């Protein structure tokens, strides 16, 4: 079955999870099942529990994984809810690919693109709140805040004012119109356009992406996982920064206050180890074949087999 999306870092994922023999693998962002299909092929005794909030992707994946039906359980939900569907003691691998699919970006009706005739950006179409609501109802201060926090744009107030002024005439209903309002200016130090970062910020706001990633990582932290590999693939610095922070915290043996002169906690509080000091990125060959993979960064963590002291 031809998928409308190319999975990023596929060979690196297969290598990372190669030690898995049996148990449960969680795919919290199933998408079009590119990663999961290959992992099921490579590990005949592995069971998959996966979810996606995009109903279109989930229907495609149900058909794609039909031959594995006895080993697969799929759920229509956000990845923060996947742990309610599984007994954590059986989990040996977890993957979260925090990015858009090519179909979501390219499909006009989904309203993610700067070329779209719509303004939507909902990953889960059951949600009532969309990009249209952000652009047409947020105050100048609220718009500036998300542009500054999620787009890291220094001129957030100016960009917000452009939107306020334009929508005073007519509601902004398309990605095309929003891009026209923002303009073609690029950041001095980067090749990326300001419009791209505005769209990114609005998408993050609509889907609560950073909030959900934080909830996901907090739930992972509280599961008491043992002998389990976690991989998270991020596509912008805010996500990657959060994952790096959690992994660093989990790998600390000493949890004493930094002001304490010597360790008083006894050490051995680490939950496991970071599997790569630097994020794993696509090869030059992969980027040439799939330019959209260029921003991908994967970090991996291994939760040790014995229980660390808490």
C-alpha positions as CSV (number, residue, x, y, z in Angstrom):
1,X,0.0,0.0,0.0
2,X,1.5,3.3,-1.1
3,X,1.6,5.7,1.8
4,X,1.2,9.5,1.3
5,X,4.0,10.1,3.8
6,X,7.7,9.1,4.0
7,X,8.7,8.2,7.6
8,X,11.8,10.0,8.8
9,X,14.9,8.4,10.3
10,X,13.5,4.9,9.4
11,X,16.8,3.1,9.4
12,X,17.9,4.8,12.6
13,X,14.6,3.7,14.2
14,X,15.1,0.1,13.1
15,X,18.6,0.1,14.5
16,X,17.6,1.8,17.8
17,X,14.9,-0.8,18.5
18,X,16.7,-3.8,17.1
19,X,17.3,-5.3,20.6
20,X,13.5,-5.7,21.1
21,X,12.4,-9.4,21.0
22,X,8.9,-9.4,22.4
23,X,6.5,-7.4,24.5
24,X,4.6,-4.3,23.6
25,X,5.7,-1.4,21.3
26,X,3.8,1.9,21.7
27,X,3.6,4.2,18.7
28,X,2.0,7.4,20.1
29,X,1.9,9.1,16.7
30,X,1.1,6.4,14.3
31,X,0.5,8.5,11.3
32,X,0.6,6.3,8.2
33,X,2.3,3.5,10.0
34,X,5.6,3.7,8.2
35,X,7.7,3.1,11.3
36,X,5.3,0.6,12.9
37,X,5.0,-1.6,9.8
38,X,8.7,-2.0,9.5
39,X,9.1,-2.7,13.2
40,X,6.4,-5.4,13.1
41,X,8.0,-7.0,10.0
42,X,11.4,-7.0,11.8
43,X,10.1,-8.3,15.2
44,X,7.5,-11.2,14.7
45,X,6.8,-11.5,18.5
46,X,6.3,-7.8,19.0
47,X,2.8,-6.4,19.7
48,X,1.8,-2.9,18.7
49,X,-0.5,-0.5,20.5
50,X,-0.7,2.7,18.6
51,X,-2.8,5.8,18.3
52,X,-3.3,8.9,16.3
53,X,-5.6,11.9,16.6
54,X,-6.0,12.2,12.8
55,X,-8.9,10.0,11.7
56,X,-7.7,10.0,8.1
57,X,-4.3,8.6,9.0
58,X,-5.8,6.1,11.4
59,X,-8.1,4.6,8.7
60,X,-5.2,4.3,6.3
61,X,-3.1,2.6,8.9
62,X,-5.8,0.1,9.8
63,X,-5.8,-1.1,6.2
64,X,-2.0,-1.0,6.0
65,X,-1.5,-3.1,9.1
66,X,-4.3,-5.5,8.4
67,X,-2.0,-8.5,8.0
68,X,-0.7,-7.9,11.6
69,X,-4.3,-7.7,13.0
70,X,-3.7,-10.2,15.7
71,X,-0.7,-8.2,17.0
72,X,-2.1,-4.7,16.6
73,X,-4.5,-2.5,18.6
74,X,-5.2,1.0,17.2
75,X,-6.9,3.9,19.0
76,X,-8.2,7.3,17.9
77,X,-6.8,9.6,20.6
78,X,-4.0,11.9,21.4
79,X,-0.7,10.4,22.4
80,X,-1.1,11.7,26.0
81,X,-3.9,9.1,26.3
82,X,-2.2,6.0,25.0
83,X,-0.9,4.9,28.4
84,X,-4.5,4.3,29.5
85,X,-4.7,1.5,26.9
86,X,-1.7,-0.6,28.1
87,X,-0.1,-2.3,31.1
88,X,3.2,-0.5,31.4
89,X,5.1,-3.5,32.7
90,X,4.9,-5.1,29.2
91,X,6.1,-2.0,27.3
92,X,9.6,-2.5,25.7
93,X,9.6,0.4,23.2
94,X,7.9,3.8,22.8
95,X,8.0,6.1,19.7
96,X,6.7,9.6,19.4
97,X,7.2,11.3,16.0
98,X,6.1,14.8,16.8
99,X,5.6,16.2,13.3
100,X,3.1,16.8,10.6
101,X,2.6,14.3,7.8
102,X,3.1,15.3,4.2
103,X,-0.6,14.8,3.6
104,X,-1.6,17.1,6.4
105,X,0.8,19.8,5.0
106,X,-0.2,19.4,1.4
107,X,-4.0,18.7,1.6
108,X,-5.8,22.0,0.8
109,X,-8.8,21.0,2.9
110,X,-6.7,20.6,6.0
111,X,-5.7,24.3,6.0
112,X,-2.1,23.9,7.3
113,X,-0.3,25.3,4.3
114,X,0.4,28.9,3.3
115,X,-1.0,27.9,-0.1
116,X,-4.3,26.6,1.4
117,X,-7.7,28.1,0.6
118,X,-8.7,27.3,4.2
119,X,-7.4,28.1,7.7
120,X,-7.8,25.1,9.9
121,X,-4.7,23.3,11.2
122,X,-6.5,20.8,13.4
123,X,-4.7,17.5,13.7
124,X,-7.8,16.1,15.4
125,X,-10.8,17.2,13.3
126,X,-13.1,16.5,16.3
127,X,-11.8,19.7,17.9
128,X,-14.0,22.8,17.6
129,X,-11.1,25.2,17.9
130,X,-9.1,25.9,14.7
131,X,-6.5,28.3,13.3
132,X,-9.4,30.4,12.0
133,X,-10.4,31.1,15.6
134,X,-6.8,32.0,16.7
135,X,-6.3,34.4,13.8
136,X,-9.8,36.1,13.9
137,X,-10.5,36.2,17.7
138,X,-7.2,36.5,19.6
139,X,-6.3,39.9,20.8
140,X,-3.1,41.6,19.6
141,X,-1.4,40.8,22.9
142,X,-2.5,37.1,22.7
143,X,-1.3,36.8,19.1
144,X,2.0,38.5,19.9
145,X,2.6,36.1,22.8
146,X,2.2,32.9,20.7
147,X,4.4,34.4,17.9
148,X,7.1,35.3,20.4
149,X,6.9,32.1,22.5
150,X,6.2,29.5,19.7
151,X,7.7,31.2,16.7
152,X,10.5,32.9,18.6
153,X,9.9,36.1,16.6
154,X,11.3,39.3,17.9
155,X,8.8,41.5,16.0
156,X,5.8,39.6,17.3
157,X,3.8,42.7,18.1
158,X,4.3,44.1,14.6
159,X,3.1,40.9,13.0
160,X,0.2,40.7,15.4
161,X,-0.8,44.2,14.5
162,X,-0.8,43.4,10.8
163,X,-3.4,40.6,11.4
164,X,-5.5,42.9,13.6
165,X,-5.6,45.6,11.0
166,X,-6.4,43.2,8.1
167,X,-9.2,41.3,9.9
168,X,-10.9,44.6,10.8
169,X,-11.8,44.8,7.1
170,X,-12.8,41.1,6.6
171,X,-12.3,37.8,8.4
172,X,-9.1,36.0,7.4
173,X,-10.3,32.7,6.0
174,X,-7.3,31.1,4.1
175,X,-3.7,30.3,4.5
176,X,-3.0,32.2,1.3
177,X,-4.5,35.4,2.7
178,X,-2.6,35.1,6.0
179,X,0.7,34.6,4.2
180,X,-0.1,37.7,2.1
181,X,-0.7,39.7,5.3
182,X,2.6,38.6,7.0
183,X,4.6,39.1,3.8
184,X,7.7,37.4,2.4
185,X,10.3,38.8,4.9
186,X,12.9,36.4,6.2
187,X,14.9,36.4,9.5
188,X,18.3,38.0,9.1
189,X,20.1,35.0,10.7
190,X,18.0,32.2,9.2
191,X,16.7,31.1,5.8
192,X,13.2,30.5,7.2
193,X,10.5,33.1,6.5
194,X,8.6,34.9,9.2
195,X,5.4,33.6,7.7
196,X,6.6,30.0,8.2
197,X,7.2,30.7,11.9
198,X,3.8,32.5,12.3
199,X,2.1,29.4,10.8
200,X,4.1,27.2,13.1
201,X,3.1,29.2,16.1
202,X,-0.6,29.1,15.3
203,X,-0.5,25.4,14.6
204,X,1.2,24.8,18.0
205,X,-1.5,26.9,19.7
206,X,-4.4,25.1,18.0
207,X,-3.1,21.6,18.8
208,X,-1.6,22.4,22.2
209,X,1.6,20.6,20.9
210,X,4.0,21.7,23.6
211,X,1.6,21.2,26.4
212,X,0.7,17.7,25.1
213,X,4.4,16.8,24.7
214,X,5.0,17.9,28.3
215,X,2.0,15.8,29.5
216,X,3.3,12.8,27.5
217,X,6.8,13.0,29.0
218,X,5.4,13.5,32.5
219,X,3.3,10.4,32.1
220,X,6.3,8.4,30.8
221,X,8.2,9.6,33.9
222,X,5.5,8.3,36.2
223,X,5.0,4.9,34.6
224,X,7.9,3.1,36.3
225,X,9.1,1.7,33.0
226,X,11.8,-1.0,33.0
227,X,13.9,-2.4,30.2
228,X,12.3,0.0,27.7
229,X,13.6,2.3,24.9
230,X,11.9,5.6,24.3
231,X,12.5,7.6,21.1
232,X,11.1,11.1,20.4
233,X,11.5,12.7,17.0
234,X,11.1,16.5,17.1
235,X,11.0,19.1,14.3
236,X,11.7,22.4,16.0
237,X,13.9,23.6,18.9
238,X,11.2,24.1,21.5
239,X,10.2,20.5,21.4
240,X,13.7,19.3,21.3
241,X,14.7,21.5,24.2
242,X,11.9,20.0,26.3
243,X,12.8,16.4,25.5
244,X,16.5,17.1,26.2
245,X,15.5,18.5,29.6
246,X,13.4,15.5,30.6
247,X,16.1,13.0,29.5
248,X,18.8,14.9,31.4
249,X,16.6,14.8,34.5
250,X,15.9,11.1,34.2
251,X,19.6,10.3,33.8
252,X,20.7,12.1,37.0
253,X,22.0,9.8,39.8
254,X,22.0,12.6,42.3
255,X,18.8,14.6,43.0
256,X,20.2,16.8,45.7
257,X,19.7,20.6,45.5
258,X,22.5,22.1,43.5
259,X,23.5,24.3,46.5
260,X,24.3,21.2,48.6
261,X,28.1,20.8,48.9
262,X,28.1,17.0,48.7
263,X,25.5,14.4,47.9
264,X,23.0,13.6,50.6
265,X,20.5,11.5,48.6
266,X,22.7,8.4,48.2
267,X,22.8,8.6,44.4
268,X,21.5,5.9,42.2
269,X,18.3,7.8,41.4
270,X,18.8,7.7,37.7
271,X,16.0,6.0,35.7
272,X,18.3,4.9,32.9
273,X,20.6,6.4,30.4
274,X,20.6,8.7,27.4
275,X,21.4,6.7,24.3
276,X,22.9,9.5,22.2
277,X,24.7,12.5,23.6
278,X,23.7,14.5,20.5
279,X,20.4,14.2,18.7
280,X,20.3,11.7,15.8
281,X,19.6,13.5,12.5
282,X,18.9,12.4,9.0
283,X,21.8,11.5,6.7
284,X,22.6,13.7,3.7
285,X,21.2,10.9,1.5
286,X,17.8,11.0,3.4
287,X,17.6,14.8,3.2
288,X,18.2,14.7,-0.6
289,X,15.5,12.1,-1.0
290,X,13.1,13.7,1.5
291,X,13.9,17.4,2.1
292,X,11.2,17.7,4.7
293,X,13.3,15.4,6.9
294,X,16.0,18.0,7.3
295,X,14.7,19.5,10.6
296,X,14.2,16.1,12.3
297,X,16.1,15.4,15.5
298,X,15.7,12.2,17.4
299,X,16.6,11.7,21.1
300,X,16.5,8.3,22.7
301,X,16.5,7.1,26.3
302,X,16.8,3.6,27.9
303,X,14.9,2.9,31.1
304,X,17.0,0.4,33.0
305,X,15.9,-3.0,33.9
306,X,16.2,-2.8,37.7
307,X,14.2,-0.3,39.7
308,X,16.2,2.8,40.6
309,X,15.6,4.2,44.1
310,X,13.2,7.1,44.3
